[in-house]
Amino acid sequence: HPASRSAAKHWAKATNRPYISVLHNQETGAVEAANYAAHVTPDTRVATILHTSPVTGMGMDVAAISA
């Protein structure tokens, strides 16, 4: 969501940290756990996960993403 992205970008810049946008699967429209896992490091402090798309109503597998 634009509000989440703008806040995340603001605080990433303010704290001199990278802003990383995790891409979604073009075929399913979902963000998959493997996509997140590729970007999570021991330095990761915050991750924003959209539980359900307000546009499509599609839910993400939050349990798998957060594991």
PDBQT receptor file of N, H, CA, C and O in Angstrom, charges set to zero:
ATOM      1  N   HIS A   1       0.840  -1.176   0.000  1.00  0.00    +0.000 N 
ATOM      2  CA  HIS A   1       0.000   0.000   0.000  1.00  0.00    +0.000 C 
ATOM      3  C   HIS A   1       0.888   1.243   0.000  1.00  0.00    +0.000 C 
ATOM      4  O   HIS A   1       1.932   1.250   0.652  1.00  0.00    +0.000 OA
ATOM      5  N   PRO A   2       0.490   2.292  -0.721  1.00  0.00    +0.000 N 
ATOM      6  CA  PRO A   2       1.323   3.498  -0.803  1.00  0.00    +0.000 C 
ATOM      7  C   PRO A   2       1.665   4.113   0.557  1.00  0.00    +0.000 C 
ATOM      8  O   PRO A   2       2.767   4.632   0.736  1.00  0.00    +0.000 OA
ATOM      9  N   ALA A   3       0.744   4.063   1.509  1.00  0.00    +0.000 N 
ATOM     10  H   ALA A   3      -0.151   3.642   1.364  1.00  0.00    +0.000 HD
ATOM     11  CA  ALA A   3       1.033   4.646   2.825  1.00  0.00    +0.000 C 
ATOM     12  C   ALA A   3       2.140   3.870   3.530  1.00  0.00    +0.000 C 
ATOM     13  O   ALA A   3       3.008   4.470   4.164  1.00  0.00    +0.000 OA
ATOM     14  N   SER A   4       2.118   2.556   3.425  1.00  0.00    +0.000 N 
ATOM     15  H   SER A   4       1.413   2.069   2.910  1.00  0.00    +0.000 HD
ATOM     16  CA  SER A   4       3.176   1.741   4.033  1.00  0.00    +0.000 C 
ATOM     17  C   SER A   4       4.503   1.990   3.349  1.00  0.00    +0.000 C 
ATOM     18  O   SER A   4       5.534   2.141   4.005  1.00  0.00    +0.000 OA
ATOM     19  N   ARG A   5       4.475   2.033   2.019  1.00  0.00    +0.000 N 
ATOM     20  H   ARG A   5       3.638   1.910   1.486  1.00  0.00    +0.000 HD
ATOM     21  CA  ARG A   5       5.720   2.255   1.273  1.00  0.00    +0.000 C 
ATOM     22  C   ARG A   5       6.323   3.612   1.592  1.00  0.00    +0.000 C 
ATOM     23  O   ARG A   5       7.531   3.712   1.807  1.00  0.00    +0.000 OA
ATOM     24  N   SER A   6       5.505   4.660   1.628  1.00  0.00    +0.000 N 
ATOM     25  H   SER A   6       4.523   4.579   1.454  1.00  0.00    +0.000 HD
ATOM     26  CA  SER A   6       6.060   5.993   1.867  1.00  0.00    +0.000 C 
ATOM     27  C   SER A   6       6.664   6.087   3.265  1.00  0.00    +0.000 C 
ATOM     28  O   SER A   6       7.722   6.691   3.437  1.00  0.00    +0.000 OA
ATOM     29  N   ALA A   7       6.011   5.500   4.259  1.00  0.00    +0.000 N 
ATOM     30  H   ALA A   7       5.151   5.009   4.119  1.00  0.00    +0.000 HD
ATOM     31  CA  ALA A   7       6.563   5.512   5.617  1.00  0.00    +0.000 C 
ATOM     32  C   ALA A   7       7.850   4.696   5.682  1.00  0.00    +0.000 C 
ATOM     33  O   ALA A   7       8.830   5.126   6.291  1.00  0.00    +0.000 OA
ATOM     34  N   ALA A   8       7.851   3.533   5.062  1.00  0.00    +0.000 N 
ATOM     35  H   ALA A   8       7.056   3.184   4.567  1.00  0.00    +0.000 HD
ATOM     36  CA  ALA A   8       9.046   2.685   5.071  1.00  0.00    +0.000 C 
ATOM     37  C   ALA A   8      10.211   3.376   4.370  1.00  0.00    +0.000 C 
ATOM     38  O   ALA A   8      11.340   3.339   4.859  1.00  0.00    +0.000 OA
ATOM     39  N   LYS A   9       9.944   4.000   3.236  1.00  0.00    +0.000 N 
ATOM     40  H   LYS A   9       9.027   4.030   2.838  1.00  0.00    +0.000 HD
ATOM     41  CA  LYS A   9      11.003   4.712   2.514  1.00  0.00    +0.000 C 
ATOM     42  C   LYS A   9      11.533   5.879   3.339  1.00  0.00    +0.000 C 
ATOM     43  O   LYS A   9      12.741   6.114   3.391  1.00  0.00    +0.000 OA
ATOM     44  N   HIS A  10      10.623   6.607   3.983  1.00  0.00    +0.000 N 
ATOM     45  H   HIS A  10       9.642   6.415   3.940  1.00  0.00    +0.000 HD
ATOM     46  CA  HIS A  10      11.035   7.739   4.816  1.00  0.00    +0.000 C 
ATOM     47  C   HIS A  10      11.980   7.287   5.921  1.00  0.00    +0.000 C 
ATOM     48  O   HIS A  10      13.058   7.858   6.086  1.00  0.00    +0.000 OA
ATOM     49  N   TRP A  11      11.581   6.259   6.686  1.00  0.00    +0.000 N 
ATOM     50  H   TRP A  11      10.706   5.795   6.552  1.00  0.00    +0.000 HD
ATOM     51  CA  TRP A  11      12.391   5.823   7.816  1.00  0.00    +0.000 C 
ATOM     52  C   TRP A  11      13.658   5.103   7.379  1.00  0.00    +0.000 C 
ATOM     53  O   TRP A  11      14.667   5.157   8.082  1.00  0.00    +0.000 OA
ATOM     54  N   ALA A  12      13.629   4.442   6.254  1.00  0.00    +0.000 N 
ATOM     55  H   ALA A  12      12.809   4.398   5.683  1.00  0.00    +0.000 HD
ATOM     56  CA  ALA A  12      14.863   3.843   5.738  1.00  0.00    +0.000 C 
ATOM     57  C   ALA A  12      15.882   4.941   5.450  1.00  0.00    +0.000 C 
ATOM     58  O   ALA A  12      17.053   4.830   5.814  1.00  0.00    +0.000 OA
ATOM     59  N   LYS A  13      15.420   5.998   4.795  1.00  0.00    +0.000 N 
ATOM     60  H   LYS A  13      14.469   6.088   4.500  1.00  0.00    +0.000 HD
ATOM     61  CA  LYS A  13      16.318   7.113   4.481  1.00  0.00    +0.000 C 
ATOM     62  C   LYS A  13      16.776   7.819   5.758  1.00  0.00    +0.000 C 
ATOM     63  O   LYS A  13      17.956   8.141   5.899  1.00  0.00    +0.000 OA
ATOM     64  N   ALA A  14      15.852   8.058   6.682  1.00  0.00    +0.000 N 
ATOM     65  H   ALA A  14      14.894   7.796   6.567  1.00  0.00    +0.000 HD
ATOM     66  CA  ALA A  14      16.176   8.771   7.923  1.00  0.00    +0.000 C 
ATOM     67  C   ALA A  14      17.172   8.008   8.787  1.00  0.00    +0.000 C 
ATOM     68  O   ALA A  14      17.930   8.614   9.545  1.00  0.00    +0.000 OA
ATOM     69  N   THR A  15      17.174   6.684   8.677  1.00  0.00    +0.000 N 
ATOM     70  H   THR A  15      16.558   6.192   8.061  1.00  0.00    +0.000 HD
ATOM     71  CA  THR A  15      18.076   5.868   9.495  1.00  0.00    +0.000 C 
ATOM     72  C   THR A  15      19.233   5.283   8.688  1.00  0.00    +0.000 C 
ATOM     73  O   THR A  15      19.981   4.435   9.175  1.00  0.00    +0.000 OA
ATOM     74  N   ASN A  16      19.363   5.750   7.451  1.00  0.00    +0.000 N 
ATOM     75  H   ASN A  16      18.755   6.438   7.056  1.00  0.00    +0.000 HD
ATOM     76  CA  ASN A  16      20.457   5.326   6.573  1.00  0.00    +0.000 C 
ATOM     77  C   ASN A  16      20.485   3.811   6.374  1.00  0.00    +0.000 C 
ATOM     78  O   ASN A  16      21.532   3.169   6.453  1.00  0.00    +0.000 OA
ATOM     79  N   ARG A  17      19.298   3.266   6.114  1.00  0.00    +0.000 N 
ATOM     80  H   ARG A  17      18.447   3.788   6.050  1.00  0.00    +0.000 HD
ATOM     81  CA  ARG A  17      19.169   1.829   5.855  1.00  0.00    +0.000 C 
ATOM     82  C   ARG A  17      18.524   1.630   4.486  1.00  0.00    +0.000 C 
ATOM     83  O   ARG A  17      17.855   2.533   3.982  1.00  0.00    +0.000 OA
ATOM     84  N   PRO A  18      18.715   0.473   3.886  1.00  0.00    +0.000 N 
ATOM     85  CA  PRO A  18      18.106   0.252   2.559  1.00  0.00    +0.000 C 
ATOM     86  C   PRO A  18      16.603   0.006   2.662  1.00  0.00    +0.000 C 
ATOM     87  O   PRO A  18      16.121  -0.589   3.626  1.00  0.00    +0.000 OA
ATOM     88  N   TYR A  19      15.885   0.468   1.668  1.00  0.00    +0.000 N 
ATOM     89  H   TYR A  19      16.276   0.952   0.885  1.00  0.00    +0.000 HD
ATOM     90  CA  TYR A  19      14.470   0.127   1.512  1.00  0.00    +0.000 C 
ATOM     91  C   TYR A  19      14.427  -0.996   0.488  1.00  0.00    +0.000 C 
ATOM     92  O   TYR A  19      14.969  -0.856  -0.609  1.00  0.00    +0.000 OA
ATOM     93  N   ILE A  20      13.793  -2.100   0.832  1.00  0.00    +0.000 N 
ATOM     94  H   ILE A  20      13.354  -2.214   1.723  1.00  0.00    +0.000 HD
ATOM     95  CA  ILE A  20      13.717  -3.252  -0.067  1.00  0.00    +0.000 C 
ATOM     96  C   ILE A  20      12.258  -3.570  -0.327  1.00  0.00    +0.000 C 
ATOM     97  O   ILE A  20      11.476  -3.751   0.607  1.00  0.00    +0.000 OA
ATOM     98  N   SER A  21      11.899  -3.637  -1.578  1.00  0.00    +0.000 N 
ATOM     99  H   SER A  21      12.534  -3.491  -2.337  1.00  0.00    +0.000 HD
ATOM    100  CA  SER A  21      10.539  -4.006  -1.967  1.00  0.00    +0.000 C 
ATOM    101  C   SER A  21      10.565  -5.447  -2.463  1.00  0.00    +0.000 C 
ATOM    102  O   SER A  21      11.280  -5.770  -3.411  1.00  0.00    +0.000 OA
ATOM    103  N   VAL A  22       9.786  -6.309  -1.823  1.00  0.00    +0.000 N 
ATOM    104  H   VAL A  22       9.204  -6.047  -1.052  1.00  0.00    +0.000 HD
ATOM    105  CA  VAL A  22       9.735  -7.720  -2.197  1.00  0.00    +0.000 C 
ATOM    106  C   VAL A  22       8.724  -7.893  -3.324  1.00  0.00    +0.000 C 
ATOM    107  O   VAL A  22       7.561  -7.514  -3.187  1.00  0.00    +0.000 OA
ATOM    108  N   LEU A  23       9.163  -8.454  -4.415  1.00  0.00    +0.000 N 
ATOM    109  H   LEU A  23      10.108  -8.762  -4.527  1.00  0.00    +0.000 HD
ATOM    110  CA  LEU A  23       8.300  -8.617  -5.582  1.00  0.00    +0.000 C 
ATOM    111  C   LEU A  23       7.291  -9.742  -5.381  1.00  0.00    +0.000 C 
ATOM    112  O   LEU A  23       7.533 -10.695  -4.641  1.00  0.00    +0.000 OA
ATOM    113  N   HIS A  24       6.173  -9.609  -6.049  1.00  0.00    +0.000 N 
ATOM    114  H   HIS A  24       5.976  -8.835  -6.651  1.00  0.00    +0.000 HD
ATOM    115  CA  HIS A  24       5.141 -10.645  -5.987  1.00  0.00    +0.000 C 
ATOM    116  C   HIS A  24       5.232 -11.554  -7.209  1.00  0.00    +0.000 C 
ATOM    117  O   HIS A  24       5.846 -11.203  -8.217  1.00  0.00    +0.000 OA
ATOM    118  N   ASN A  25       4.620 -12.709  -7.103  1.00  0.00    +0.000 N 
ATOM    119  H   ASN A  25       4.121 -12.994  -6.285  1.00  0.00    +0.000 HD
ATOM    120  CA  ASN A  25       4.551 -13.673  -8.195  1.00  0.00    +0.000 C 
ATOM    121  C   ASN A  25       3.581 -13.129  -9.240  1.00  0.00    +0.000 C 
ATOM    122  O   ASN A  25       2.411 -12.902  -8.932  1.00  0.00    +0.000 OA
ATOM    123  N   GLN A  26       4.039 -12.920 -10.451  1.00  0.00    +0.000 N 
ATOM    124  H   GLN A  26       4.989 -13.105 -10.702  1.00  0.00    +0.000 HD
ATOM    125  CA  GLN A  26       3.205 -12.343 -11.514  1.00  0.00    +0.000 C 
ATOM    126  C   GLN A  26       2.020 -13.236 -11.878  1.00  0.00    +0.000 C 
ATOM    127  O   GLN A  26       0.969 -12.733 -12.274  1.00  0.00    +0.000 OA
ATOM    128  N   GLU A  27       2.178 -14.540 -11.749  1.00  0.00    +0.000 N 
ATOM    129  H   GLU A  27       3.033 -14.948 -11.426  1.00  0.00    +0.000 HD
ATOM    130  CA  GLU A  27       1.101 -15.466 -12.122  1.00  0.00    +0.000 C 
ATOM    131  C   GLU A  27      -0.002 -15.538 -11.074  1.00  0.00    +0.000 C 
ATOM    132  O   GLU A  27      -1.185 -15.591 -11.411  1.00  0.00    +0.000 OA
ATOM    133  N   THR A  28       0.391 -15.540  -9.798  1.00  0.00    +0.000 N 
ATOM    134  H   THR A  28       1.351 -15.496  -9.524  1.00  0.00    +0.000 HD
ATOM    135  CA  THR A  28      -0.601 -15.714  -8.733  1.00  0.00    +0.000 C 
ATOM    136  C   THR A  28      -0.991 -14.409  -8.053  1.00  0.00    +0.000 C 
ATOM    137  O   THR A  28      -2.050 -14.323  -7.431  1.00  0.00    +0.000 OA
ATOM    138  N   GLY A  29      -0.150 -13.403  -8.167  1.00  0.00    +0.000 N 
ATOM    139  H   GLY A  29       0.711 -13.473  -8.673  1.00  0.00    +0.000 HD
ATOM    140  CA  GLY A  29      -0.392 -12.136  -7.488  1.00  0.00    +0.000 C 
ATOM    141  C   GLY A  29       0.020 -12.150  -6.028  1.00  0.00    +0.000 C 
ATOM    142  O   GLY A  29      -0.112 -11.138  -5.340  1.00  0.00    +0.000 OA
ATOM    143  N   ALA A  30       0.516 -13.276  -5.547  1.00  0.00    +0.000 N 
ATOM    144  H   ALA A  30       0.623 -14.098  -6.106  1.00  0.00    +0.000 HD
ATOM    145  CA  ALA A  30       0.891 -13.411  -4.138  1.00  0.00    +0.000 C 
ATOM    146  C   ALA A  30       2.373 -13.125  -3.930  1.00  0.00    +0.000 C 
ATOM    147  O   ALA A  30       3.199 -13.311  -4.823  1.00  0.00    +0.000 OA
ATOM    148  N   VAL A  31       2.676 -12.671  -2.728  1.00  0.00    +0.000 N 
ATOM    149  H   VAL A  31       2.005 -12.520  -2.002  1.00  0.00    +0.000 HD
ATOM    150  CA  VAL A  31       4.068 -12.573  -2.307  1.00  0.00    +0.000 C 
ATOM    151  C   VAL A  31       4.360 -13.862  -1.558  1.00  0.00    +0.000 C 
ATOM    152  O   VAL A  31       3.656 -14.212  -0.610  1.00  0.00    +0.000 OA
ATOM    153  N   GLU A  32       5.385 -14.556  -1.978  1.00  0.00    +0.000 N 
ATOM    154  H   GLU A  32       5.957 -14.272  -2.748  1.00  0.00    +0.000 HD
ATOM    155  CA  GLU A  32       5.673 -15.874  -1.426  1.00  0.00    +0.000 C 
ATOM    156  C   GLU A  32       6.800 -15.810  -0.400  1.00  0.00    +0.000 C 
ATOM    157  O   GLU A  32       7.641 -14.912  -0.433  1.00  0.00    +0.000 OA
ATOM    158  N   ALA A  33       6.798 -16.772   0.500  1.00  0.00    +0.000 N 
ATOM    159  H   ALA A  33       6.114 -17.502   0.527  1.00  0.00    +0.000 HD
ATOM    160  CA  ALA A  33       7.788 -16.817   1.576  1.00  0.00    +0.000 C 
ATOM    161  C   ALA A  33       9.217 -16.774   1.029  1.00  0.00    +0.000 C 
ATOM    162  O   ALA A  33      10.076 -16.101   1.598  1.00  0.00    +0.000 OA
ATOM    163  N   ALA A  34       9.469 -17.473  -0.047  1.00  0.00    +0.000 N 
ATOM    164  H   ALA A  34       8.771 -18.020  -0.510  1.00  0.00    +0.000 HD
ATOM    165  CA  ALA A  34      10.824 -17.502  -0.622  1.00  0.00    +0.000 C 
ATOM    166  C   ALA A  34      11.263 -16.115  -1.079  1.00  0.00    +0.000 C 
ATOM    167  O   ALA A  34      12.444 -15.778  -1.003  1.00  0.00    +0.000 OA
ATOM    168  N   ASN A  35      10.311 -15.313  -1.554  1.00  0.00    +0.000 N 
ATOM    169  H   ASN A  35       9.351 -15.587  -1.616  1.00  0.00    +0.000 HD
ATOM    170  CA  ASN A  35      10.647 -13.955  -1.983  1.00  0.00    +0.000 C 
ATOM    171  C   ASN A  35      11.121 -13.117  -0.792  1.00  0.00    +0.000 C 
ATOM    172  O   ASN A  35      12.083 -12.357  -0.904  1.00  0.00    +0.000 OA
ATOM    173  N   TYR A  36      10.441 -13.261   0.345  1.00  0.00    +0.000 N 
ATOM    174  H   TYR A  36       9.659 -13.878   0.436  1.00  0.00    +0.000 HD
ATOM    175  CA  TYR A  36      10.865 -12.552   1.555  1.00  0.00    +0.000 C 
ATOM    176  C   TYR A  36      12.188 -13.102   2.064  1.00  0.00    +0.000 C 
ATOM    177  O   TYR A  36      13.098 -12.337   2.384  1.00  0.00    +0.000 OA
ATOM    178  N   ALA A  37      12.297 -14.416   2.140  1.00  0.00    +0.000 N 
ATOM    179  H   ALA A  37      11.558 -15.037   1.880  1.00  0.00    +0.000 HD
ATOM    180  CA  ALA A  37      13.485 -15.055   2.709  1.00  0.00    +0.000 C 
ATOM    181  C   ALA A  37      14.759 -14.605   2.006  1.00  0.00    +0.000 C 
ATOM    182  O   ALA A  37      15.816 -14.508   2.630  1.00  0.00    +0.000 OA
ATOM    183  N   ALA A  38      14.662 -14.336   0.729  1.00  0.00    +0.000 N 
ATOM    184  H   ALA A  38      13.804 -14.415   0.222  1.00  0.00    +0.000 HD
ATOM    185  CA  ALA A  38      15.835 -13.905  -0.033  1.00  0.00    +0.000 C 
ATOM    186  C   ALA A  38      16.377 -12.561   0.453  1.00  0.00    +0.000 C 
ATOM    187  O   ALA A  38      17.534 -12.231   0.195  1.00  0.00    +0.000 OA
ATOM    188  N   HIS A  39      15.551 -11.787   1.154  1.00  0.00    +0.000 N 
ATOM    189  H   HIS A  39      14.611 -12.055   1.364  1.00  0.00    +0.000 HD
ATOM    190  CA  HIS A  39      15.955 -10.448   1.587  1.00  0.00    +0.000 C 
ATOM    191  C   HIS A  39      16.168 -10.305   3.088  1.00  0.00    +0.000 C 
ATOM    192  O   HIS A  39      16.713  -9.295   3.533  1.00  0.00    +0.000 OA
ATOM    193  N   VAL A  40      15.754 -11.285   3.873  1.00  0.00    +0.000 N 
ATOM    194  H   VAL A  40      15.311 -12.105   3.512  1.00  0.00    +0.000 HD
ATOM    195  CA  VAL A  40      15.880 -11.190   5.328  1.00  0.00    +0.000 C 
ATOM    196  C   VAL A  40      17.299 -11.568   5.742  1.00  0.00    +0.000 C 
ATOM    197  O   VAL A  40      17.830 -12.606   5.346  1.00  0.00    +0.000 OA
ATOM    198  N   THR A  41      17.890 -10.701   6.544  1.00  0.00    +0.000 N 
ATOM    199  H   THR A  41      17.458  -9.858   6.865  1.00  0.00    +0.000 HD
ATOM    200  CA  THR A  41      19.241 -10.925   7.054  1.00  0.00    +0.000 C 
ATOM    201  C   THR A  41      19.219 -10.775   8.577  1.00  0.00    +0.000 C 
ATOM    202  O   THR A  41      18.199 -10.376   9.140  1.00  0.00    +0.000 OA
ATOM    203  N   PRO A  42      20.316 -11.086   9.241  1.00  0.00    +0.000 N 
ATOM    204  CA  PRO A  42      20.364 -10.862  10.695  1.00  0.00    +0.000 C 
ATOM    205  C   PRO A  42      20.146  -9.392  11.081  1.00  0.00    +0.000 C 
ATOM    206  O   PRO A  42      19.789  -9.098  12.222  1.00  0.00    +0.000 OA
ATOM    207  N   ASP A  43      20.358  -8.479  10.143  1.00  0.00    +0.000 N 
ATOM    208  H   ASP A  43      20.648  -8.717   9.216  1.00  0.00    +0.000 HD
ATOM    209  CA  ASP A  43      20.158  -7.054  10.414  1.00  0.00    +0.000 C 
ATOM    210  C   ASP A  43      18.721  -6.590  10.176  1.00  0.00    +0.000 C 
ATOM    211  O   ASP A  43      18.401  -5.438  10.470  1.00  0.00    +0.000 OA
ATOM    212  N   THR A  44      17.861  -7.439   9.662  1.00  0.00    +0.000 N 
ATOM    213  H   THR A  44      18.121  -8.375   9.424  1.00  0.00    +0.000 HD
ATOM    214  CA  THR A  44      16.474  -7.053   9.397  1.00  0.00    +0.000 C 
ATOM    215  C   THR A  44      15.772  -6.757  10.714  1.00  0.00    +0.000 C 
ATOM    216  O   THR A  44      15.824  -7.550  11.654  1.00  0.00    +0.000 OA
ATOM    217  N   ARG A  45      15.112  -5.598  10.769  1.00  0.00    +0.000 N 
ATOM    218  H   ARG A  45      15.069  -4.953  10.005  1.00  0.00    +0.000 HD
ATOM    219  CA  ARG A  45      14.397  -5.199  11.980  1.00  0.00    +0.000 C 
ATOM    220  C   ARG A  45      12.895  -5.073  11.749  1.00  0.00    +0.000 C 
ATOM    221  O   ARG A  45      12.109  -5.335  12.659  1.00  0.00    +0.000 OA
ATOM    222  N   VAL A  46      12.487  -4.678  10.556  1.00  0.00    +0.000 N 
ATOM    223  H   VAL A  46      13.125  -4.465   9.816  1.00  0.00    +0.000 HD
ATOM    224  CA  VAL A  46      11.068  -4.469  10.264  1.00  0.00    +0.000 C 
ATOM    225  C   VAL A  46      10.747  -5.066   8.903  1.00  0.00    +0.000 C 
ATOM    226  O   VAL A  46      11.489  -4.875   7.939  1.00  0.00    +0.000 OA
ATOM    227  N   ALA A  47       9.642  -5.785   8.832  1.00  0.00    +0.000 N 
ATOM    228  H   ALA A  47       9.039  -5.940   9.615  1.00  0.00    +0.000 HD
ATOM    229  CA  ALA A  47       9.125  -6.283   7.551  1.00  0.00    +0.000 C 
ATOM    230  C   ALA A  47       7.626  -6.030   7.543  1.00  0.00    +0.000 C 
ATOM    231  O   ALA A  47       6.927  -6.360   8.501  1.00  0.00    +0.000 OA
ATOM    232  N   THR A  48       7.144  -5.452   6.474  1.00  0.00    +0.000 N 
ATOM    233  H   THR A  48       7.711  -5.184   5.695  1.00  0.00    +0.000 HD
ATOM    234  CA  THR A  48       5.715  -5.200   6.334  1.00  0.00    +0.000 C 
ATOM    235  C   THR A  48       5.140  -6.258   5.413  1.00  0.00    +0.000 C 
ATOM    236  O   THR A  48       5.632  -6.462   4.304  1.00  0.00    +0.000 OA
ATOM    237  N   ILE A  49       4.095  -6.932   5.876  1.00  0.00    +0.000 N 
ATOM    238  H   ILE A  49       3.695  -6.766   6.777  1.00  0.00    +0.000 HD
ATOM    239  CA  ILE A  49       3.445  -7.979   5.090  1.00  0.00    +0.000 C 
ATOM    240  C   ILE A  49       1.976  -7.617   4.938  1.00  0.00    +0.000 C 
ATOM    241  O   ILE A  49       1.265  -7.461   5.931  1.00  0.00    +0.000 OA
ATOM    242  N   LEU A  50       1.527  -7.487   3.715  1.00  0.00    +0.000 N 
ATOM    243  H   LEU A  50       2.104  -7.614   2.909  1.00  0.00    +0.000 HD
ATOM    244  CA  LEU A  50       0.114  -7.240   3.454  1.00  0.00    +0.000 C 
ATOM    245  C   LEU A  50      -0.627  -8.557   3.650  1.00  0.00    +0.000 C 
ATOM    246  O   LEU A  50      -0.383  -9.521   2.924  1.00  0.00    +0.000 OA
ATOM    247  N   HIS A  51      -1.525  -8.603   4.619  1.00  0.00    +0.000 N 
ATOM    248  H   HIS A  51      -1.724  -7.820   5.209  1.00  0.00    +0.000 HD
ATOM    249  CA  HIS A  51      -2.239  -9.854   4.911  1.00  0.00    +0.000 C 
ATOM    250  C   HIS A  51      -3.218 -10.217   3.801  1.00  0.00    +0.000 C 
ATOM    251  O   HIS A  51      -3.272 -11.367   3.364  1.00  0.00    +0.000 OA
ATOM    252  N   THR A  52      -3.980  -9.245   3.353  1.00  0.00    +0.000 N 
ATOM    253  H   THR A  52      -3.936  -8.311   3.707  1.00  0.00    +0.000 HD
ATOM    254  CA  THR A  52      -4.965  -9.467   2.291  1.00  0.00    +0.000 C 
ATOM    255  C   THR A  52      -4.981  -8.257   1.376  1.00  0.00    +0.000 C 
ATOM    256  O   THR A  52      -4.994  -7.121   1.851  1.00  0.00    +0.000 OA
ATOM    257  N   SER A  53      -4.980  -8.482   0.084  1.00  0.00    +0.000 N 
ATOM    258  H   SER A  53      -4.969  -9.405  -0.302  1.00  0.00    +0.000 HD
ATOM    259  CA  SER A  53      -5.026  -7.387  -0.872  1.00  0.00    +0.000 C 
ATOM    260  C   SER A  53      -6.397  -6.718  -0.837  1.00  0.00    +0.000 C 
ATOM    261  O   SER A  53      -7.416  -7.392  -0.983  1.00  0.00    +0.000 OA
ATOM    262  N   PRO A  54      -6.432  -5.388  -0.644  1.00  0.00    +0.000 N 
ATOM    263  CA  PRO A  54      -7.713  -4.699  -0.669  1.00  0.00    +0.000 C 
ATOM    264  C   PRO A  54      -8.303  -4.635  -2.079  1.00  0.00    +0.000 C 
ATOM    265  O   PRO A  54      -9.494  -4.370  -2.245  1.00  0.00    +0.000 OA
ATOM    266  N   VAL A  55      -7.485  -4.873  -3.073  1.00  0.00    +0.000 N 
ATOM    267  H   VAL A  55      -6.518  -5.089  -2.939  1.00  0.00    +0.000 HD
ATOM    268  CA  VAL A  55      -7.947  -4.817  -4.462  1.00  0.00    +0.000 C 
ATOM    269  C   VAL A  55      -8.524  -6.155  -4.911  1.00  0.00    +0.000 C 
ATOM    270  O   VAL A  55      -9.617  -6.208  -5.475  1.00  0.00    +0.000 OA
ATOM    271  N   THR A  56      -7.789  -7.234  -4.660  1.00  0.00    +0.000 N 
ATOM    272  H   THR A  56      -6.901  -7.192  -4.202  1.00  0.00    +0.000 HD
ATOM    273  CA  THR A  56      -8.207  -8.551  -5.156  1.00  0.00    +0.000 C 
ATOM    274  C   THR A  56      -8.863  -9.420  -4.092  1.00  0.00    +0.000 C 
ATOM    275  O   THR A  56      -9.562 -10.379  -4.419  1.00  0.00    +0.000 OA
ATOM    276  N   GLY A  57      -8.643  -9.090  -2.818  1.00  0.00    +0.000 N 
ATOM    277  H   GLY A  57      -8.076  -8.311  -2.553  1.00  0.00    +0.000 HD
ATOM    278  CA  GLY A  57      -9.154  -9.927  -1.740  1.00  0.00    +0.000 C 
ATOM    279  C   GLY A  57      -8.302 -11.156  -1.488  1.00  0.00    +0.000 C 
ATOM    280  O   GLY A  57      -8.631 -11.975  -0.629  1.00  0.00    +0.000 OA
ATOM    281  N   MET A  58      -7.214 -11.295  -2.227  1.00  0.00    +0.000 N 
ATOM    282  H   MET A  58      -6.947 -10.630  -2.925  1.00  0.00    +0.000 HD
ATOM    283  CA  MET A  58      -6.338 -12.454  -2.091  1.00  0.00    +0.000 C 
ATOM    284  C   MET A  58      -5.517 -12.342  -0.815  1.00  0.00    +0.000 C 
ATOM    285  O   MET A  58      -4.917 -11.301  -0.547  1.00  0.00    +0.000 OA
ATOM    286  N   GLY A  59      -5.490 -13.407  -0.035  1.00  0.00    +0.000 N 
ATOM    287  H   GLY A  59      -5.978 -14.252  -0.253  1.00  0.00    +0.000 HD
ATOM    288  CA  GLY A  59      -4.709 -13.436   1.191  1.00  0.00    +0.000 C 
ATOM    289  C   GLY A  59      -3.319 -13.997   0.953  1.00  0.00    +0.000 C 
ATOM    290  O   GLY A  59      -3.117 -14.850   0.089  1.00  0.00    +0.000 OA
ATOM    291  N   MET A  60      -2.366 -13.509   1.731  1.00  0.00    +0.000 N 
ATOM    292  H   MET A  60      -2.531 -12.816   2.433  1.00  0.00    +0.000 HD
ATOM    293  CA  MET A  60      -1.004 -14.007   1.663  1.00  0.00    +0.000 C 
ATOM    294  C   MET A  60      -0.816 -15.059   2.754  1.00  0.00    +0.000 C 
ATOM    295  O   MET A  60      -1.543 -15.061   3.748  1.00  0.00    +0.000 OA
ATOM    296  N   ASP A  61       0.137 -15.936   2.574  1.00  0.00    +0.000 N 
ATOM    297  H   ASP A  61       0.727 -15.935   1.767  1.00  0.00    +0.000 HD
ATOM    298  CA  ASP A  61       0.447 -16.961   3.571  1.00  0.00    +0.000 C 
ATOM    299  C   ASP A  61       1.371 -16.336   4.615  1.00  0.00    +0.000 C 
ATOM    300  O   ASP A  61       2.582 -16.559   4.604  1.00  0.00    +0.000 OA
ATOM    301  N   VAL A  62       0.782 -15.557   5.510  1.00  0.00    +0.000 N 
ATOM    302  H   VAL A  62      -0.201 -15.377   5.519  1.00  0.00    +0.000 HD
ATOM    303  CA  VAL A  62       1.554 -14.805   6.494  1.00  0.00    +0.000 C 
ATOM    304  C   VAL A  62       2.358 -15.729   7.404  1.00  0.00    +0.000 C 
ATOM    305  O   VAL A  62       3.491 -15.405   7.760  1.00  0.00    +0.000 OA
ATOM    306  N   ALA A  63       1.799 -16.858   7.781  1.00  0.00    +0.000 N 
ATOM    307  H   ALA A  63       0.879 -17.121   7.491  1.00  0.00    +0.000 HD
ATOM    308  CA  ALA A  63       2.525 -17.802   8.641  1.00  0.00    +0.000 C 
ATOM    309  C   ALA A  63       3.812 -18.269   7.975  1.00  0.00    +0.000 C 
ATOM    310  O   ALA A  63       4.856 -18.321   8.624  1.00  0.00    +0.000 OA
ATOM    311  N   ALA A  64       3.755 -18.605   6.708  1.00  0.00    +0.000 N 
ATOM    312  H   ALA A  64       2.906 -18.563   6.180  1.00  0.00    +0.000 HD
ATOM    313  CA  ALA A  64       4.954 -19.064   5.986  1.00  0.00    +0.000 C 
ATOM    314  C   ALA A  64       5.945 -17.924   5.793  1.00  0.00    +0.000 C 
ATOM    315  O   ALA A  64       7.154 -18.116   5.928  1.00  0.00    +0.000 OA
ATOM    316  N   ILE A  65       5.435 -16.740   5.478  1.00  0.00    +0.000 N 
ATOM    317  H   ILE A  65       4.453 -16.584   5.368  1.00  0.00    +0.000 HD
ATOM    318  CA  ILE A  65       6.315 -15.593   5.252  1.00  0.00    +0.000 C 
ATOM    319  C   ILE A  65       7.051 -15.217   6.528  1.00  0.00    +0.000 C 
ATOM    320  O   ILE A  65       8.229 -14.863   6.486  1.00  0.00    +0.000 OA
ATOM    321  N   SER A  66       6.366 -15.292   7.658  1.00  0.00    +0.000 N 
ATOM    322  H   SER A  66       5.409 -15.579   7.693  1.00  0.00    +0.000 HD
ATOM    323  CA  SER A  66       6.976 -14.851   8.912  1.00  0.00    +0.000 C 
ATOM    324  C   SER A  66       7.802 -15.931   9.610  1.00  0.00    +0.000 C 
ATOM    325  O   SER A  66       8.429 -15.660  10.635  1.00  0.00    +0.000 OA
ATOM    326  N   ALA A  67       7.810 -17.135   9.077  1.00  0.00    +0.000 N 
ATOM    327  H   ALA A  67       7.301 -17.355   8.245  1.00  0.00    +0.000 HD
ATOM    328  CA  ALA A  67       8.537 -18.239   9.733  1.00  0.00    +0.000 C 
ATOM    329  C   ALA A  67      10.034 -18.102   9.622  1.00  0.00    +0.000 C 
ATOM    330  O   ALA A  67      10.771 -18.951  10.122  1.00  0.00    +0.000 OA
TER     331      ALA A  67
